[in-house]
């Protein structure tokens, strides 16, 4: 099997690690949420990580999460 039939069955996963400000609306995201990254709708994968506050400055850290787009 090959050609167009094979191409229709190929799965491509594009993944991003996202670092978002913790004070953004909707932070932290849930695994049931979706995110728009660079104009592409993605699914949140895994649990988000909260970097908390800096022990030196008290500055609020970011929320880190993974997002994937699956096609094919």
PDB file of N, H, CA, C and O in Angstrom:
ATOM      1  N   UNK A   1       0.857  -1.167   0.000  1.00  0.00           N
ATOM      2  CA  UNK A   1       0.000   0.000   0.000  1.00  0.00           C
ATOM      3  C   UNK A   1       0.903   1.230   0.000  1.00  0.00           C
ATOM      4  O   UNK A   1       1.927   1.249   0.683  1.00  0.00           O
ATOM      5  N   UNK A   2       0.541   2.220  -0.737  1.00  0.00           N
ATOM      6  H   UNK A   2      -0.291   2.205  -1.292  1.00  0.00           H
ATOM      7  CA  UNK A   2       1.336   3.441  -0.768  1.00  0.00           C
ATOM      8  C   UNK A   2       0.549   4.547  -1.419  1.00  0.00           C
ATOM      9  O   UNK A   2      -0.674   4.475  -1.534  1.00  0.00           O
ATOM     10  N   UNK A   3       1.252   5.559  -1.838  1.00  0.00           N
ATOM     11  H   UNK A   3       2.246   5.617  -1.744  1.00  0.00           H
ATOM     12  CA  UNK A   3       0.619   6.678  -2.510  1.00  0.00           C
ATOM     13  C   UNK A   3      -0.353   7.419  -1.623  1.00  0.00           C
ATOM     14  O   UNK A   3      -0.109   7.612  -0.432  1.00  0.00           O
ATOM     15  N   UNK A   4      -1.466   7.836  -2.220  1.00  0.00           N
ATOM     16  H   UNK A   4      -1.665   7.679  -3.187  1.00  0.00           H
ATOM     17  CA  UNK A   4      -2.439   8.649  -1.477  1.00  0.00           C
ATOM     18  C   UNK A   4      -3.106   7.861  -0.353  1.00  0.00           C
ATOM     19  O   UNK A   4      -3.477   8.444   0.666  1.00  0.00           O
ATOM     20  N   UNK A   5      -3.267   6.536  -0.521  1.00  0.00           N
ATOM     21  H   UNK A   5      -2.966   6.063  -1.349  1.00  0.00           H
ATOM     22  CA  UNK A   5      -3.871   5.741   0.545  1.00  0.00           C
ATOM     23  C   UNK A   5      -2.997   5.757   1.793  1.00  0.00           C
ATOM     24  O   UNK A   5      -3.505   5.871   2.908  1.00  0.00           O
ATOM     25  N   UNK A   6      -1.703   5.644   1.610  1.00  0.00           N
ATOM     26  H   UNK A   6      -1.290   5.551   0.703  1.00  0.00           H
ATOM     27  CA  UNK A   6      -0.790   5.651   2.757  1.00  0.00           C
ATOM     28  C   UNK A   6      -0.763   7.039   3.398  1.00  0.00           C
ATOM     29  O   UNK A   6      -0.763   7.146   4.624  1.00  0.00           O
ATOM     30  N   UNK A   7      -0.740   8.084   2.606  1.00  0.00           N
ATOM     31  H   UNK A   7      -0.740   7.997   1.610  1.00  0.00           H
ATOM     32  CA  UNK A   7      -0.694   9.436   3.147  1.00  0.00           C
ATOM     33  C   UNK A   7      -1.926   9.742   3.984  1.00  0.00           C
ATOM     34  O   UNK A   7      -1.833  10.476   4.968  1.00  0.00           O
ATOM     35  N   UNK A   8      -3.069   9.199   3.615  1.00  0.00           N
ATOM     36  H   UNK A   8      -3.144   8.603   2.815  1.00  0.00           H
ATOM     37  CA  UNK A   8      -4.284   9.445   4.372  1.00  0.00           C
ATOM     38  C   UNK A   8      -4.244   8.773   5.729  1.00  0.00           C
ATOM     39  O   UNK A   8      -5.028   9.133   6.608  1.00  0.00           O
ATOM     40  N   UNK A   9      -3.360   7.812   5.931  1.00  0.00           N
ATOM     41  H   UNK A   9      -2.723   7.520   5.217  1.00  0.00           H
ATOM     42  CA  UNK A   9      -3.274   7.090   7.185  1.00  0.00           C
ATOM     43  C   UNK A   9      -2.129   7.568   8.065  1.00  0.00           C
ATOM     44  O   UNK A   9      -2.027   7.142   9.216  1.00  0.00           O
ATOM     45  N   UNK A  10      -1.270   8.436   7.558  1.00  0.00           N
ATOM     46  H   UNK A  10      -1.353   8.781   6.624  1.00  0.00           H
ATOM     47  CA  UNK A  10      -0.153   8.919   8.355  1.00  0.00           C
ATOM     48  C   UNK A  10      -0.654   9.812   9.474  1.00  0.00           C
ATOM     49  O   UNK A  10      -1.503  10.677   9.258  1.00  0.00           O
ATOM     50  N   UNK A  11      -0.135   9.603  10.651  1.00  0.00           N
ATOM     51  H   UNK A  11       0.555   8.900  10.826  1.00  0.00           H
ATOM     52  CA  UNK A  11      -0.476  10.438  11.798  1.00  0.00           C
ATOM     53  C   UNK A  11       0.712  11.332  12.106  1.00  0.00           C
ATOM     54  O   UNK A  11       1.850  10.871  12.189  1.00  0.00           O
ATOM     55  N   UNK A  12       0.433  12.605  12.273  1.00  0.00           N
ATOM     56  H   UNK A  12      -0.491  12.979  12.206  1.00  0.00           H
ATOM     57  CA  UNK A  12       1.466  13.571  12.612  1.00  0.00           C
ATOM     58  C   UNK A  12       1.070  14.254  13.908  1.00  0.00           C
ATOM     59  O   UNK A  12      -0.042  14.764  14.044  1.00  0.00           O
ATOM     60  N   UNK A  13       1.989  14.255  14.849  1.00  0.00           N
ATOM     61  H   UNK A  13       2.892  13.840  14.738  1.00  0.00           H
ATOM     62  CA  UNK A  13       1.742  14.934  16.121  1.00  0.00           C
ATOM     63  C   UNK A  13       2.738  16.075  16.231  1.00  0.00           C
ATOM     64  O   UNK A  13       3.950  15.866  16.181  1.00  0.00           O
ATOM     65  N   UNK A  14       2.211  17.282  16.382  1.00  0.00           N
ATOM     66  H   UNK A  14       1.226  17.451  16.423  1.00  0.00           H
ATOM     67  CA  UNK A  14       3.036  18.460  16.594  1.00  0.00           C
ATOM     68  C   UNK A  14       2.816  18.877  18.028  1.00  0.00           C
ATOM     69  O   UNK A  14       1.681  19.116  18.441  1.00  0.00           O
ATOM     70  N   UNK A  15       3.890  18.968  18.792  1.00  0.00           N
ATOM     71  H   UNK A  15       4.811  18.774  18.456  1.00  0.00           H
ATOM     72  CA  UNK A  15       3.741  19.294  20.194  1.00  0.00           C
ATOM     73  C   UNK A  15       4.517  20.542  20.582  1.00  0.00           C
ATOM     74  O   UNK A  15       5.575  20.840  20.027  1.00  0.00           O
ATOM     75  N   UNK A  16       3.972  21.252  21.535  1.00  0.00           N
ATOM     76  H   UNK A  16       3.113  21.010  21.986  1.00  0.00           H
ATOM     77  CA  UNK A  16       4.610  22.448  22.066  1.00  0.00           C
ATOM     78  C   UNK A  16       4.699  22.357  23.585  1.00  0.00           C
ATOM     79  O   UNK A  16       3.837  21.759  24.230  1.00  0.00           O
ATOM     80  N   UNK A  17       5.729  22.943  24.142  1.00  0.00           N
ATOM     81  H   UNK A  17       6.429  23.428  23.618  1.00  0.00           H
ATOM     82  CA  UNK A  17       5.778  23.211  25.572  1.00  0.00           C
ATOM     83  C   UNK A  17       5.494  24.694  25.717  1.00  0.00           C
ATOM     84  O   UNK A  17       6.201  25.532  25.158  1.00  0.00           O
ATOM     85  N   UNK A  18       4.456  25.008  26.470  1.00  0.00           N
ATOM     86  H   UNK A  18       3.881  24.327  26.923  1.00  0.00           H
ATOM     87  CA  UNK A  18       3.977  26.379  26.579  1.00  0.00           C
ATOM     88  C   UNK A  18       4.303  26.923  27.967  1.00  0.00           C
ATOM     89  O   UNK A  18       4.093  26.246  28.974  1.00  0.00           O
ATOM     90  N   UNK A  19       4.812  28.137  28.011  1.00  0.00           N
ATOM     91  H   UNK A  19       4.983  28.687  27.193  1.00  0.00           H
ATOM     92  CA  UNK A  19       5.066  28.849  29.256  1.00  0.00           C
ATOM     93  C   UNK A  19       4.183  30.085  29.233  1.00  0.00           C
ATOM     94  O   UNK A  19       4.431  31.017  28.467  1.00  0.00           O
ATOM     95  N   UNK A  20       3.153  30.095  30.069  1.00  0.00           N
ATOM     96  H   UNK A  20       2.951  29.338  30.691  1.00  0.00           H
ATOM     97  CA  UNK A  20       2.172  31.183  30.041  1.00  0.00           C
ATOM     98  C   UNK A  20       2.163  31.911  31.385  1.00  0.00           C
ATOM     99  O   UNK A  20       2.370  31.287  32.425  1.00  0.00           O
ATOM    100  N   UNK A  21       1.926  33.215  31.373  1.00  0.00           N
ATOM    101  H   UNK A  21       1.758  33.722  30.528  1.00  0.00           H
ATOM    102  CA  UNK A  21       1.823  33.946  32.633  1.00  0.00           C
ATOM    103  C   UNK A  21       0.707  33.373  33.503  1.00  0.00           C
ATOM    104  O   UNK A  21      -0.389  33.095  33.015  1.00  0.00           O
ATOM    105  N   UNK A  22       0.986  33.202  34.773  1.00  0.00           N
ATOM    106  H   UNK A  22       1.876  33.428  35.169  1.00  0.00           H
ATOM    107  CA  UNK A  22       0.017  32.594  35.688  1.00  0.00           C
ATOM    108  C   UNK A  22      -1.209  33.468  35.901  1.00  0.00           C
ATOM    109  O   UNK A  22      -2.267  32.964  36.277  1.00  0.00           O
ATOM    110  N   UNK A  23      -1.084  34.779  35.667  1.00  0.00           N
ATOM    111  H   UNK A  23      -0.224  35.189  35.361  1.00  0.00           H
ATOM    112  CA  UNK A  23      -2.214  35.673  35.904  1.00  0.00           C
ATOM    113  C   UNK A  23      -3.119  35.833  34.683  1.00  0.00           C
ATOM    114  O   UNK A  23      -4.034  36.656  34.699  1.00  0.00           O
ATOM    115  N   UNK A  24      -2.877  35.061  33.630  1.00  0.00           N
ATOM    116  H   UNK A  24      -2.134  34.392  33.617  1.00  0.00           H
ATOM    117  CA  UNK A  24      -3.751  35.070  32.459  1.00  0.00           C
ATOM    118  C   UNK A  24      -5.092  34.438  32.803  1.00  0.00           C
ATOM    119  O   UNK A  24      -5.135  33.515  33.616  1.00  0.00           O
ATOM    120  N   UNK A  25      -6.185  34.903  32.212  1.00  0.00           N
ATOM    121  H   UNK A  25      -6.150  35.653  31.551  1.00  0.00           H
ATOM    122  CA  UNK A  25      -7.478  34.237  32.429  1.00  0.00           C
ATOM    123  C   UNK A  25      -7.417  32.780  31.969  1.00  0.00           C
ATOM    124  O   UNK A  25      -6.835  32.475  30.928  1.00  0.00           O
ATOM    125  N   UNK A  26      -8.011  31.899  32.737  1.00  0.00           N
ATOM    126  H   UNK A  26      -8.484  32.147  33.583  1.00  0.00           H
ATOM    127  CA  UNK A  26      -8.053  30.489  32.375  1.00  0.00           C
ATOM    128  C   UNK A  26      -6.836  29.692  32.800  1.00  0.00           C
ATOM    129  O   UNK A  26      -6.719  28.515  32.462  1.00  0.00           O
ATOM    130  N   UNK A  27      -5.921  30.319  33.543  1.00  0.00           N
ATOM    131  H   UNK A  27      -6.016  31.276  33.818  1.00  0.00           H
ATOM    132  CA  UNK A  27      -4.737  29.601  34.018  1.00  0.00           C
ATOM    133  C   UNK A  27      -5.001  29.072  35.410  1.00  0.00           C
ATOM    134  O   UNK A  27      -5.640  29.778  36.191  1.00  0.00           O
ATOM    135  N   UNK A  28      -4.571  27.920  35.769  1.00  0.00           N
ATOM    136  H   UNK A  28      -4.052  27.347  35.135  1.00  0.00           H
ATOM    137  CA  UNK A  28      -3.929  26.942  34.903  1.00  0.00           C
ATOM    138  C   UNK A  28      -4.961  26.188  34.075  1.00  0.00           C
ATOM    139  O   UNK A  28      -6.102  26.030  34.508  1.00  0.00           O
ATOM    140  N   UNK A  29      -4.581  25.728  32.907  1.00  0.00           N
ATOM    141  H   UNK A  29      -3.654  25.857  32.555  1.00  0.00           H
ATOM    142  CA  UNK A  29      -5.525  24.972  32.072  1.00  0.00           C
ATOM    143  C   UNK A  29      -5.750  23.570  32.627  1.00  0.00           C
ATOM    144  O   UNK A  29      -4.941  23.050  33.395  1.00  0.00           O
ATOM    145  N   UNK A  30      -6.864  22.972  32.222  1.00  0.00           N
ATOM    146  H   UNK A  30      -7.522  23.395  31.597  1.00  0.00           H
ATOM    147  CA  UNK A  30      -7.160  21.580  32.578  1.00  0.00           C
ATOM    148  C   UNK A  30      -6.892  20.704  31.358  1.00  0.00           C
ATOM    149  O   UNK A  30      -6.819  21.198  30.233  1.00  0.00           O
ATOM    150  N   UNK A  31      -6.746  19.409  31.589  1.00  0.00           N
ATOM    151  H   UNK A  31      -6.805  19.008  32.503  1.00  0.00           H
ATOM    152  CA  UNK A  31      -6.461  18.502  30.475  1.00  0.00           C
ATOM    153  C   UNK A  31      -7.643  18.368  29.527  1.00  0.00           C
ATOM    154  O   UNK A  31      -7.488  17.833  28.429  1.00  0.00           O
ATOM    155  N   UNK A  32      -8.815  18.839  29.924  1.00  0.00           N
ATOM    156  H   UNK A  32      -8.941  19.274  30.815  1.00  0.00           H
ATOM    157  CA  UNK A  32      -9.981  18.822  29.032  1.00  0.00           C
ATOM    158  C   UNK A  32     -10.081  20.099  28.194  1.00  0.00           C
ATOM    159  O   UNK A  32     -10.939  20.204  27.318  1.00  0.00           O
ATOM    160  N   UNK A  33      -9.202  21.065  28.464  1.00  0.00           N
ATOM    161  H   UNK A  33      -8.504  20.980  29.176  1.00  0.00           H
ATOM    162  CA  UNK A  33      -9.216  22.335  27.732  1.00  0.00           C
ATOM    163  C   UNK A  33      -8.485  22.207  26.403  1.00  0.00           C
ATOM    164  O   UNK A  33      -7.749  21.253  26.154  1.00  0.00           O
ATOM    165  N   UNK A  34      -8.718  23.204  25.569  1.00  0.00           N
ATOM    166  H   UNK A  34      -9.316  23.979  25.772  1.00  0.00           H
ATOM    167  CA  UNK A  34      -7.972  23.343  24.320  1.00  0.00           C
ATOM    168  C   UNK A  34      -7.286  24.695  24.356  1.00  0.00           C
ATOM    169  O   UNK A  34      -7.723  25.610  25.054  1.00  0.00           O
ATOM    170  N   UNK A  35      -6.212  24.809  23.601  1.00  0.00           N
ATOM    171  H   UNK A  35      -5.857  24.066  23.034  1.00  0.00           H
ATOM    172  CA  UNK A  35      -5.480  26.070  23.522  1.00  0.00           C
ATOM    173  C   UNK A  35      -5.240  26.400  22.058  1.00  0.00           C
ATOM    174  O   UNK A  35      -5.046  25.508  21.232  1.00  0.00           O
ATOM    175  N   UNK A  36      -5.254  27.678  21.749  1.00  0.00           N
ATOM    176  H   UNK A  36      -5.411  28.402  22.420  1.00  0.00           H
ATOM    177  CA  UNK A  36      -4.916  28.114  20.386  1.00  0.00           C
ATOM    178  C   UNK A  36      -3.477  28.618  20.434  1.00  0.00           C
ATOM    179  O   UNK A  36      -3.161  29.601  21.104  1.00  0.00           O
ATOM    180  N   UNK A  37      -2.617  27.914  19.704  1.00  0.00           N
ATOM    181  H   UNK A  37      -2.873  27.115  19.159  1.00  0.00           H
ATOM    182  CA  UNK A  37      -1.203  28.245  19.685  1.00  0.00           C
ATOM    183  C   UNK A  37      -0.804  28.541  18.256  1.00  0.00           C
ATOM    184  O   UNK A  37      -0.911  27.688  17.375  1.00  0.00           O
ATOM    185  N   UNK A  38      -0.341  29.762  18.035  1.00  0.00           N
ATOM    186  H   UNK A  38      -0.254  30.455  18.750  1.00  0.00           H
ATOM    187  CA  UNK A  38       0.046  30.206  16.688  1.00  0.00           C
ATOM    188  C   UNK A  38      -1.052  29.953  15.671  1.00  0.00           C
ATOM    189  O   UNK A  38      -0.782  29.583  14.528  1.00  0.00           O
ATOM    190  N   UNK A  39      -2.309  30.158  16.099  1.00  0.00           N
ATOM    191  H   UNK A  39      -2.528  30.458  17.027  1.00  0.00           H
ATOM    192  CA  UNK A  39      -3.454  30.013  15.216  1.00  0.00           C
ATOM    193  C   UNK A  39      -3.939  28.589  15.015  1.00  0.00           C
ATOM    194  O   UNK A  39      -4.809  28.348  14.178  1.00  0.00           O
ATOM    195  N   UNK A  40      -3.390  27.636  15.770  1.00  0.00           N
ATOM    196  H   UNK A  40      -2.684  27.832  16.450  1.00  0.00           H
ATOM    197  CA  UNK A  40      -3.748  26.227  15.630  1.00  0.00           C
ATOM    198  C   UNK A  40      -4.401  25.753  16.924  1.00  0.00           C
ATOM    199  O   UNK A  40      -3.875  25.996  18.010  1.00  0.00           O
ATOM    200  N   UNK A  41      -5.557  25.070  16.812  1.00  0.00           N
ATOM    201  H   UNK A  41      -5.984  24.873  15.930  1.00  0.00           H
ATOM    202  CA  UNK A  41      -6.214  24.513  17.991  1.00  0.00           C
ATOM    203  C   UNK A  41      -5.484  23.259  18.438  1.00  0.00           C
ATOM    204  O   UNK A  41      -5.244  22.356  17.636  1.00  0.00           O
ATOM    205  N   UNK A  42      -5.130  23.201  19.719  1.00  0.00           N
ATOM    206  H   UNK A  42      -5.326  23.934  20.370  1.00  0.00           H
ATOM    207  CA  UNK A  42      -4.379  22.086  20.284  1.00  0.00           C
ATOM    208  C   UNK A  42      -5.059  21.583  21.544  1.00  0.00           C
ATOM    209  O   UNK A  42      -5.818  22.308  22.187  1.00  0.00           O
ATOM    210  N   UNK A  43      -4.778  20.329  21.891  1.00  0.00           N
ATOM    211  H   UNK A  43      -4.161  19.740  21.369  1.00  0.00           H
ATOM    212  CA  UNK A  43      -5.285  19.747  23.118  1.00  0.00           C
ATOM    213  C   UNK A  43      -4.205  19.819  24.185  1.00  0.00           C
ATOM    214  O   UNK A  43      -3.023  19.626  23.901  1.00  0.00           O
ATOM    215  N   UNK A  44      -4.619  20.099  25.415  1.00  0.00           N
ATOM    216  H   UNK A  44      -5.579  20.256  25.647  1.00  0.00           H
ATOM    217  CA  UNK A  44      -3.693  20.113  26.541  1.00  0.00           C
ATOM    218  C   UNK A  44      -3.391  18.661  26.904  1.00  0.00           C
ATOM    219  O   UNK A  44      -4.304  17.857  27.087  1.00  0.00           O
ATOM    220  N   UNK A  45      -2.110  18.336  27.004  1.00  0.00           N
ATOM    221  H   UNK A  45      -1.369  18.990  26.855  1.00  0.00           H
ATOM    222  CA  UNK A  45      -1.719  16.973  27.356  1.00  0.00           C
ATOM    223  C   UNK A  45      -0.912  17.015  28.649  1.00  0.00           C
ATOM    224  O   UNK A  45       0.037  17.789  28.774  1.00  0.00           O
ATOM    225  N   UNK A  46      -1.288  16.192  29.591  1.00  0.00           N
ATOM    226  H   UNK A  46      -2.059  15.563  29.489  1.00  0.00           H
ATOM    227  CA  UNK A  46      -0.583  16.160  30.866  1.00  0.00           C
ATOM    228  C   UNK A  46      -1.046  17.260  31.800  1.00  0.00           C
ATOM    229  O   UNK A  46      -1.817  18.142  31.419  1.00  0.00           O
ATOM    230  N   UNK A  47      -0.566  17.192  33.014  1.00  0.00           N
ATOM    231  H   UNK A  47       0.060  16.476  33.323  1.00  0.00           H
ATOM    232  CA  UNK A  47      -0.937  18.182  34.028  1.00  0.00           C
ATOM    233  C   UNK A  47      -0.028  19.405  33.925  1.00  0.00           C
ATOM    234  O   UNK A  47       1.180  19.261  33.734  1.00  0.00           O
ATOM    235  N   UNK A  48      -0.594  20.607  34.048  1.00  0.00           N
ATOM    236  H   UNK A  48      -1.575  20.724  34.203  1.00  0.00           H
ATOM    237  CA  UNK A  48       0.233  21.813  34.010  1.00  0.00           C
ATOM    238  C   UNK A  48       1.097  21.926  35.261  1.00  0.00           C
ATOM    239  O   UNK A  48       0.716  21.473  36.340  1.00  0.00           O
ATOM    240  N   UNK A  49       2.250  22.533  35.096  1.00  0.00           N
ATOM    241  H   UNK A  49       2.559  22.901  34.219  1.00  0.00           H
ATOM    242  CA  UNK A  49       3.155  22.769  36.221  1.00  0.00           C
ATOM    243  C   UNK A  49       3.167  24.234  36.584  1.00  0.00           C
ATOM    244  O   UNK A  49       3.261  25.098  35.711  1.00  0.00           O
ATOM    245  N   UNK A  50       3.074  24.516  37.867  1.00  0.00           N
ATOM    246  H   UNK A  50       2.998  23.815  38.576  1.00  0.00           H
ATOM    247  CA  UNK A  50       3.095  25.892  38.364  1.00  0.00           C
ATOM    248  C   UNK A  50       4.473  26.169  38.944  1.00  0.00           C
ATOM    249  O   UNK A  50       4.905  25.475  39.864  1.00  0.00           O
ATOM    250  N   UNK A  51       5.164  27.163  38.426  1.00  0.00           N
ATOM    251  H   UNK A  51       4.813  27.727  37.678  1.00  0.00           H
ATOM    252  CA  UNK A  51       6.508  27.479  38.884  1.00  0.00           C
ATOM    253  C   UNK A  51       6.504  28.240  40.205  1.00  0.00           C
ATOM    254  O   UNK A  51       7.563  28.457  40.793  1.00  0.00           O
ATOM    255  N   UNK A  52       5.318  28.650  40.683  1.00  0.00           N
ATOM    256  H   UNK A  52       4.457  28.474  40.205  1.00  0.00           H
ATOM    257  CA  UNK A  52       5.227  29.336  41.976  1.00  0.00           C
ATOM    258  C   UNK A  52       5.881  30.709  41.961  1.00  0.00           C
ATOM    259  O   UNK A  52       5.931  31.378  40.928  1.00  0.00           O
ATOM    260  N   UNK A  53       6.379  31.114  43.114  1.00  0.00           N
ATOM    261  H   UNK A  53       6.339  30.571  43.953  1.00  0.00           H
ATOM    262  CA  UNK A  53       7.022  32.430  43.255  1.00  0.00           C
ATOM    263  C   UNK A  53       8.520  32.276  43.474  1.00  0.00           C
ATOM    264  O   UNK A  53       8.977  31.281  44.037  1.00  0.00           O
ATOM    265  N   UNK A  54       9.271  33.259  43.028  1.00  0.00           N
ATOM    266  H   UNK A  54       8.899  34.067  42.570  1.00  0.00           H
ATOM    267  CA  UNK A  54      10.713  33.271  43.247  1.00  0.00           C
ATOM    268  C   UNK A  54      10.984  33.496  44.727  1.00  0.00           C
ATOM    269  O   UNK A  54      10.409  34.410  45.319  1.00  0.00           O
ATOM    270  N   UNK A  55      11.846  32.688  45.344  1.00  0.00           N
ATOM    271  H   UNK A  55      12.314  31.946  44.864  1.00  0.00           H
ATOM    272  CA  UNK A  55      12.166  32.910  46.755  1.00  0.00           C
ATOM    273  C   UNK A  55      13.012  34.160  46.967  1.00  0.00           C
ATOM    274  O   UNK A  55      13.131  34.642  48.093  1.00  0.00           O
ATOM    275  N   UNK A  56      13.594  34.685  45.906  1.00  0.00           N
ATOM    276  H   UNK A  56      13.498  34.294  44.991  1.00  0.00           H
ATOM    277  CA  UNK A  56      14.453  35.855  46.019  1.00  0.00           C
ATOM    278  C   UNK A  56      13.707  37.163  45.805  1.00  0.00           C
ATOM    279  O   UNK A  56      13.952  38.143  46.509  1.00  0.00           O
ATOM    280  N   UNK A  57      12.792  37.182  44.832  1.00  0.00           N
ATOM    281  H   UNK A  57      12.593  36.386  44.261  1.00  0.00           H
ATOM    282  CA  UNK A  57      12.102  38.434  44.491  1.00  0.00           C
ATOM    283  C   UNK A  57      10.610  38.404  44.801  1.00  0.00           C
ATOM    284  O   UNK A  57       9.972  39.453  44.888  1.00  0.00           O
ATOM    285  N   UNK A  58      10.052  37.205  44.968  1.00  0.00           N
ATOM    286  H   UNK A  58      10.571  36.353  44.897  1.00  0.00           H
ATOM    287  CA  UNK A  58       8.609  37.090  45.172  1.00  0.00           C
ATOM    288  C   UNK A  58       7.812  37.205  43.888  1.00  0.00           C
ATOM    289  O   UNK A  58       6.582  37.166  43.914  1.00  0.00           O
ATOM    290  N   UNK A  59       8.501  37.347  42.763  1.00  0.00           N
ATOM    291  H   UNK A  59       9.500  37.378  42.742  1.00  0.00           H
ATOM    292  CA  UNK A  59       7.834  37.477  41.470  1.00  0.00           C
ATOM    293  C   UNK A  59       7.133  36.170  41.115  1.00  0.00           C
ATOM    294  O   UNK A  59       7.677  35.081  41.300  1.00  0.00           O
ATOM    295  N   UNK A  60       5.920  36.303  40.603  1.00  0.00           N
ATOM    296  H   UNK A  60       5.477  37.187  40.452  1.00  0.00           H
ATOM    297  CA  UNK A  60       5.128  35.139  40.207  1.00  0.00           C
ATOM    298  C   UNK A  60       5.734  34.509  38.972  1.00  0.00           C
ATOM    299  O   UNK A  60       6.066  35.201  38.009  1.00  0.00           O
ATOM    300  N   UNK A  61       5.877  33.184  39.002  1.00  0.00           N
ATOM    301  H   UNK A  61       5.607  32.623  39.784  1.00  0.00           H
ATOM    302  CA  UNK A  61       6.421  32.448  37.860  1.00  0.00           C
ATOM    303  C   UNK A  61       5.349  32.135  36.834  1.00  0.00           C
ATOM    304  O   UNK A  61       4.254  32.696  36.869  1.00  0.00           O
ATOM    305  N   UNK A  62       5.668  31.251  35.939  1.00  0.00           N
ATOM    306  H   UNK A  62       6.558  30.795  35.910  1.00  0.00           H
ATOM    307  CA  UNK A  62       4.767  30.904  34.835  1.00  0.00           C
ATOM    308  C   UNK A  62       4.078  29.579  35.107  1.00  0.00           C
ATOM    309  O   UNK A  62       4.419  28.850  36.038  1.00  0.00           O
ATOM    310  N   UNK A  63       3.100  29.296  34.264  1.00  0.00           N
ATOM    311  H   UNK A  63       2.823  29.889  33.508  1.00  0.00           H
ATOM    312  CA  UNK A  63       2.466  27.982  34.209  1.00  0.00           C
ATOM    313  C   UNK A  63       3.026  27.289  32.969  1.00  0.00           C
ATOM    314  O   UNK A  63       3.004  27.855  31.876  1.00  0.00           O
ATOM    315  N   UNK A  64       3.520  26.086  33.135  1.00  0.00           N
ATOM    316  H   UNK A  64       3.537  25.626  34.023  1.00  0.00           H
ATOM    317  CA  UNK A  64       4.079  25.324  32.020  1.00  0.00           C
ATOM    318  C   UNK A  64       3.140  24.161  31.711  1.00  0.00           C
ATOM    319  O   UNK A  64       2.710  23.437  32.609  1.00  0.00           O
ATOM    320  N   UNK A  65       2.829  23.993  30.413  1.00  0.00           N
ATOM    321  H   UNK A  65       3.179  24.580  29.683  1.00  0.00           H
ATOM    322  CA  UNK A  65       2.002  22.852  30.023  1.00  0.00           C
ATOM    323  C   UNK A  65       2.355  22.412  28.606  1.00  0.00           C
ATOM    324  O   UNK A  65       2.950  23.158  27.829  1.00  0.00           O
ATOM    325  N   UNK A  66       1.973  21.188  28.299  1.00  0.00           N
ATOM    326  H   UNK A  66       1.489  20.582  28.930  1.00  0.00           H
ATOM    327  CA  UNK A  66       2.224  20.630  26.970  1.00  0.00           C
ATOM    328  C   UNK A  66       0.927  20.668  26.173  1.00  0.00           C
ATOM    329  O   UNK A  66      -0.155  20.442  26.714  1.00  0.00           O
ATOM    330  N   UNK A  67       1.048  20.953  24.900  1.00  0.00           N
ATOM    331  H   UNK A  67       1.927  21.137  24.461  1.00  0.00           H
ATOM    332  CA  UNK A  67      -0.114  20.984  24.002  1.00  0.00           C
ATOM    333  C   UNK A  67       0.262  20.286  22.706  1.00  0.00           C
ATOM    334  O   UNK A  67       1.349  20.499  22.169  1.00  0.00           O
ATOM    335  N   UNK A  68      -0.644  19.448  22.205  1.00  0.00           N
ATOM    336  H   UNK A  68      -1.527  19.275  22.641  1.00  0.00           H
ATOM    337  CA  UNK A  68      -0.390  18.698  20.976  1.00  0.00           C
ATOM    338  C   UNK A  68      -1.487  18.933  19.949  1.00  0.00           C
ATOM    339  O   UNK A  68      -2.650  19.153  20.288  1.00  0.00           O
ATOM    340  N   UNK A  69      -1.085  18.881  18.685  1.00  0.00           N
ATOM    341  H   UNK A  69      -0.141  18.703  18.409  1.00  0.00           H
ATOM    342  CA  UNK A  69      -2.037  18.875  17.580  1.00  0.00           C
ATOM    343  C   UNK A  69      -1.808  17.575  16.835  1.00  0.00           C
ATOM    344  O   UNK A  69      -0.693  17.288  16.401  1.00  0.00           O
ATOM    345  N   UNK A  70      -2.863  16.791  16.686  1.00  0.00           N
ATOM    346  H   UNK A  70      -3.769  17.024  17.038  1.00  0.00           H
ATOM    347  CA  UNK A  70      -2.766  15.502  16.014  1.00  0.00           C
ATOM    348  C   UNK A  70      -3.542  15.589  14.710  1.00  0.00           C
ATOM    349  O   UNK A  70      -4.704  15.997  14.692  1.00  0.00           O
ATOM    350  N   UNK A  71      -2.897  15.206  13.632  1.00  0.00           N
ATOM    351  H   UNK A  71      -1.954  14.875  13.647  1.00  0.00           H
ATOM    352  CA  UNK A  71      -3.573  15.157  12.332  1.00  0.00           C
ATOM    353  C   UNK A  71      -3.344  13.785  11.710  1.00  0.00           C
ATOM    354  O   UNK A  71      -2.369  13.098  12.015  1.00  0.00           O
ATOM    355  N   UNK A  72      -4.251  13.412  10.846  1.00  0.00           N
ATOM    356  H   UNK A  72      -5.043  13.970  10.598  1.00  0.00           H
ATOM    357  CA  UNK A  72      -4.084  12.157  10.119  1.00  0.00           C
ATOM    358  C   UNK A  72      -4.919  11.033  10.606  1.00  0.00           C
ATOM    359  O   UNK A  72      -4.852   9.932  10.060  1.00  0.00           O
TER     360      UNK A  72
END
